Amino acid sequence: MPENKTTPVEKAAVKYKTGLLVSNSPHLVTKLDTRKTMLYVLIGLVPCAVAATIFFGPGALARILFGAVFAFLAEFCYDKIMKKPDSTGDLSCLVTGTILAMNVPADFPIWMLCIGCCVAIVIVKCLYGGIGRNIANPAIVGRIVLLLSWTSYMTTWPVTNFQKATVDATTGATPLGLLSDGSLGTTPVSLGQMFMGNIGGALGETCTLAILIGGAFLIWKKIISPIIPCAFIGTVFLFALLYYGFAGAPAGYNAFTMALFHVLAGGVCFGAFFCATDYVTSPIMKRGKWIYGIGCGAMTMIIRLFCSYPEGVSFAILFMNIMTPLIDRYVERSFYGIAKREKQAKAAAKAEARAAESSGKEGAKA
């Protein structure tokens, strides 16, 4: 038998095939990887952590650090038990744990925070395949689970260190709590204090100034797009402005100040910059981001004004997370002209059917 010899062309083809790397998108190679992206997000959260420590003391910082550690351990243990490669190196678990910890009060029990981190990491993230495959923001789901499981702990707000000098109490109502029970008109809240953070609330959401600094850093580094925060916050402002313009505002306020009140109160700014902008659970294209952000803002205001909960940011973001695949599908079909071509094809098919029907009738008459 003749000896099998490989030609230079065949050798090159074999070399090419063996060196071919097949992987999931994205295929664009840049210096910014997942680890660096998550590191930038952690840096963006630093101003909020500093503000929480200033207003609520070292216990706030301890809970933020514990949240990051619990989330890290939850993902590490899951990978070991399920015999999967270690995925903690991308730092996404630290971001989830930190954001979740910033969504609880300053005196929230640490063991409950540990359960919330386990739910967010193991159930919402890891069981769906890890980073990039979760259908909802893990930190948001973790917060909602804690809120529904331990409502009294999640709605008891310690006063700030600066309020203790003037208020003879350890806990107090948040601005949204005052609005919900109808006492905002008799107990006015300073918008300046709300902007600086000298109010009760979750650790990361009280100081709007710190949130804006962290959010501006992420936009500057092009980690997040400004579209979703602008659409989210802008919708909350316009919704409140129109509502109180027609319904009337509480005593001492007008429609404009109430619009600012709703932007500064609760978790609107924190959710807009650090939760709603999650890559996996938010739309890809610009038009989709606008729809998503407007939906988040509208749902937040509907829950605040017409439902039993005084706050609605977490539920609004979760709802829009679920709507994201539908938004992406609609926007992509519209952008690439698929829907338009389908309408044209249906119209042409109907015209052909009508023409064939009329010609058939004419033939029968003949």
C-alpha positions in Angstrom: 0.0 0.0 0.0 1.3 3.5 -0.7 2.5 5.5 2.3 0.0 8.1 3.5 1.7 11.5 3.3 0.2 14.8 4.5 0.5 17.7 2.1 1.5 21.2 3.4 -2.0 22.4 2.8 -3.5 19.6 4.9 -1.0 20.3 7.6 -2.0 23.9 7.7 -5.7 23.0 7.8 -5.1 20.6 10.7 -3.2 23.3 12.5 -5.9 25.9 11.9 -8.6 23.5 13.1 -6.8 22.5 16.3 -6.1 26.1 17.1 -9.7 27.3 16.7 -11.4 28.4 19.9 -15.2 28.1 20.0 -16.8 30.1 22.8 -19.9 32.1 23.7 -20.2 35.8 22.8 -19.0 38.4 23.2 -16.0 37.9 20.9 -14.7 41.5 21.1 -11.4 41.4 23.0 -10.7 44.4 25.2 -8.6 45.1 28.3 -11.8 45.4 30.4 -12.8 41.9 31.7 -15.4 40.8 34.2 -13.0 41.0 37.1 -12.0 44.6 36.4 -15.6 45.6 35.7 -16.7 44.3 39.1 -13.7 46.0 40.8 -14.8 49.3 39.3 -18.4 48.7 40.7 -16.9 48.0 44.1 -14.9 51.3 43.9 -18.1 53.1 42.9 -19.8 51.7 46.0 -17.1 53.1 48.3 -18.6 56.6 48.7 -21.9 55.0 49.8 -20.0 52.8 52.3 -18.2 55.8 53.7 -21.4 57.8 54.0 -23.2 54.9 55.8 -20.3 54.6 58.2 -20.4 58.3 59.0 -24.1 58.4 59.6 -24.7 55.1 61.2 -21.4 54.1 62.8 -18.9 51.2 62.4 -21.8 48.7 62.6 -22.8 49.8 59.1 -19.3 49.1 57.7 -19.2 45.8 59.5 -22.5 44.7 57.8 -21.3 45.8 54.4 -18.1 43.8 54.8 -20.0 40.8 56.2 -22.3 40.9 53.3 -19.4 40.7 50.8 -17.7 37.9 52.8 -21.0 35.8 53.1 -21.6 36.1 49.4 -18.0 35.0 48.6 -18.3 32.0 50.9 -21.7 31.0 49.5 -20.4 30.9 46.0 -17.1 29.2 47.0 -18.9 26.5 48.9 -21.4 25.9 46.1 -18.6 25.5 43.6 -16.8 23.0 45.9 -20.0 21.0 46.7 -21.1 20.8 43.1 -17.5 20.2 41.9 -17.5 23.2 39.6 -14.5 25.5 38.8 -14.0 28.3 41.3 -15.9 31.3 40.0 -15.2 33.7 42.8 -12.3 35.2 41.0 -14.5 37.4 38.9 -15.6 39.4 42.1 -19.3 39.4 41.1 -20.2 37.7 44.3 -18.6 40.5 46.3 -20.6 43.1 44.3 -23.8 41.1 45.0 -23.1 40.8 48.7 -22.1 44.5 49.1 -25.2 45.8 47.3 -27.5 43.5 49.3 -25.9 44.7 52.6 -26.4 48.3 51.5 -30.2 47.5 51.2 -30.7 46.7 54.9 -31.0 48.9 58.0 -27.9 49.7 60.1 -29.0 47.3 63.0 -30.1 44.4 60.8 -29.2 41.0 62.3 -26.1 39.6 60.7 -27.4 36.1 60.6 -30.4 37.2 58.5 -28.0 39.0 56.2 -26.1 35.7 55.8 -29.4 34.0 54.7 -30.1 36.8 52.2 -26.7 36.4 50.7 -27.1 32.6 50.3 -30.5 33.1 48.6 -29.0 35.7 46.2 -25.9 33.8 45.3 -27.0 30.1 45.4 -30.6 30.2 44.3 -30.8 33.2 42.0 -27.3 33.1 40.5 -25.5 29.7 40.8 -28.5 27.4 40.2 -29.2 29.2 37.0 -25.7 28.6 35.7 -23.7 31.4 37.3 -22.8 34.9 36.2 -24.5 35.9 32.9 -27.4 33.4 33.2 -29.5 34.7 36.1 -32.9 35.9 35.1 -33.1 38.6 37.9 -30.8 40.7 39.9 -29.6 38.5 42.7 -29.2 41.4 45.2 -32.7 42.6 44.5 -34.2 39.2 45.0 -32.2 38.7 48.2 -33.6 42.0 49.5 -37.2 41.1 48.6 -36.8 37.7 50.4 -35.5 39.5 53.5 -38.3 42.0 53.3 -41.0 39.4 53.0 -39.5 37.1 55.6 -38.5 39.6 58.3 -40.6 42.6 57.6 -40.3 44.2 61.0 -36.5 44.0 60.9 -36.3 45.4 57.4 -38.6 48.3 58.2 -37.2 49.5 61.5 -34.8 52.3 60.8 -32.2 53.6 63.3 -31.7 57.3 63.6 -28.4 58.7 62.3 -25.5 59.7 64.6 -26.4 63.4 64.0 -30.1 62.9 64.8 -29.3 61.3 68.2 -28.2 64.7 69.5 -31.6 66.2 68.8 -34.0 63.2 68.9 -34.7 61.2 72.1 -35.1 57.9 70.2 -33.1 55.1 68.7 -35.4 54.5 65.7 -37.4 56.8 63.5 -39.6 56.9 60.4 -38.2 57.3 56.9 -39.5 60.1 54.7 -41.5 57.6 52.7 -42.9 56.2 56.0 -44.1 59.7 56.9 -45.7 60.1 53.5 -47.3 56.7 53.8 -49.0 57.3 57.2 -50.0 60.9 56.2 -47.8 62.7 58.7 -45.4 64.3 56.2 -47.4 67.6 56.3 -47.1 67.8 60.1 -43.5 66.5 60.2 -41.7 68.1 57.3 -38.4 66.7 56.1 -35.6 68.8 54.7 -34.6 68.1 51.1 -31.1 69.1 52.0 -30.9 66.5 54.7 -32.3 63.9 52.3 -29.6 64.9 49.8 -26.8 64.7 52.3 -28.1 61.5 54.0 -29.0 62.6 57.5 -32.2 60.6 57.4 -33.3 57.0 58.3 -33.1 54.4 55.6 -31.1 51.5 54.2 -27.3 51.8 54.5 -26.6 52.7 50.8 -29.7 54.7 49.9 -29.7 57.6 52.3 -26.9 59.8 51.0 -27.8 60.9 47.5 -24.5 62.8 47.1 -22.5 59.7 47.7 -24.6 57.8 45.2 -24.1 60.4 42.5 -20.3 60.4 43.1 -20.2 56.6 42.7 -22.6 56.6 39.7 -20.6 59.4 38.0 -17.4 57.3 38.4 -19.1 54.3 36.8 -20.3 56.4 33.9 -16.9 58.0 33.5 -15.3 54.6 33.3 -18.0 53.5 30.9 -19.1 50.6 33.2 -22.7 51.7 33.0 -24.7 53.7 30.5 -26.4 56.9 31.8 -29.6 56.0 29.9 -31.1 53.8 32.5 -30.4 56.1 35.5 -31.6 59.1 33.7 -34.8 57.4 32.4 -35.5 55.9 35.9 -35.0 59.1 37.9 -36.5 61.3 35.3 -39.7 59.2 35.1 -40.0 59.3 38.9 -39.7 63.1 38.9 -42.2 63.6 36.1 -44.7 61.1 37.5 -44.6 62.8 40.9 -44.8 66.3 39.4 -47.9 65.4 37.4 -49.6 63.5 40.2 -49.2 66.2 42.8 -49.9 68.9 40.3 -53.4 67.4 39.9 -54.0 65.7 43.3 -52.3 68.4 45.4 -49.3 68.1 47.7 -49.1 67.8 51.5 -49.0 70.9 53.6 -45.7 72.8 53.2 -44.9 71.2 49.9 -45.8 71.8 46.3 -45.7 69.6 43.2 -42.0 70.4 42.4 -40.7 69.8 45.9 -42.7 66.5 46.1 -41.1 65.5 42.8 -37.7 66.1 44.3 -38.8 64.4 47.5 -39.6 61.2 45.6 -36.3 61.2 43.8 -34.3 61.7 47.0 -36.4 59.4 49.2 -35.9 55.7 49.4 -33.8 53.7 47.0 -34.5 55.5 43.7 -31.0 56.8 43.1 -29.2 53.8 44.5 -31.4 51.4 42.5 -31.1 53.5 39.3 -27.3 53.5 39.4 -26.3 50.2 41.0 -29.2 47.7 40.7 -31.2 48.5 37.5 -28.0 48.7 35.4 -27.0 45.1 35.9 -25.7 43.8 32.6 -27.5 40.5 32.6 -31.0 41.6 33.6 -31.2 44.9 31.7 -31.8 45.4 27.9 -28.9 45.6 25.5 -29.9 48.2 23.0 -30.4 52.0 23.7 -34.1 52.0 22.9 -34.6 49.0 25.2 -32.7 50.8 28.0 -35.0 53.8 27.7 -38.1 51.5 27.9 -36.6 49.6 30.8 -35.7 52.7 32.8 -39.1 54.4 32.2 -40.8 51.2 33.2 -38.7 51.0 36.5 -39.6 54.6 37.3 -43.3 54.2 36.5 -43.7 51.0 38.5 -41.9 52.6 41.5 -44.4 55.5 41.6 -47.4 53.2 41.0 -46.4 51.1 44.0 -45.6 54.1 46.2 -48.8 56.0 45.5 -51.4 53.4 44.9 -50.2 50.2 46.7 -49.7 49.3 50.4 -45.9 49.4 50.3 -44.4 52.8 50.9 -41.4 51.8 48.7 -41.4 50.1 45.4 -37.9 50.3 43.9 -37.0 46.6 44.4 -40.3 45.3 43.1 -40.2 47.6 40.1 -36.7 46.5 39.2 -37.6 42.8 39.6 -40.7 43.3 37.4 -38.6 45.0 34.7 -35.9 42.3 35.0 -38.6 39.8 34.0 -39.8 42.0 31.1 -36.2 42.4 29.8 -36.3 39.5 27.3 -39.6 40.8 25.9 -38.1 44.3 25.6 -35.0 42.9 23.8 -37.1 40.9 21.4 -39.3 43.8 20.5 -36.4 46.3 20.1 -34.2 43.9 18.1 -37.1 43.0 15.8 -37.9 46.7 15.3 -34.3 47.7 14.9 -33.5 45.1 12.2 -36.8 45.6 10.4 -38.0 42.1 11.1 -41.5 43.1 12.3 -41.9 45.5 9.3 -40.9 42.8 6.8 -43.3 40.4 8.4 -46.1 42.9 8.1 -45.3 43.5 4.5 -45.2 39.7 3.8 -48.6 39.2 5.5 -50.0 42.1 3.6 -48.7 40.7 0.3 -50.0 37.2 1.1 -53.5 38.7 1.8 -53.4 40.6 -1.4 -52.5 37.5 -3.4 -55.2 35.5 -1.6 -57.8 38.2 -2.5 -56.5 38.3 -6.1 -56.7 34.5 -6.4 -60.2 34.5 -4.9 -61.5 37.2 -7.3 -60.0 35.5 -10.3 -61.6 32.2 -9.2 -65.0 33.9 -9.0 -64.5 35.4 -12.4 -63.6 32.0 -13.9 -66.6 30.4 -12.3 -68.9 33.1 -13.8 -67.3 32.6 -17.2 
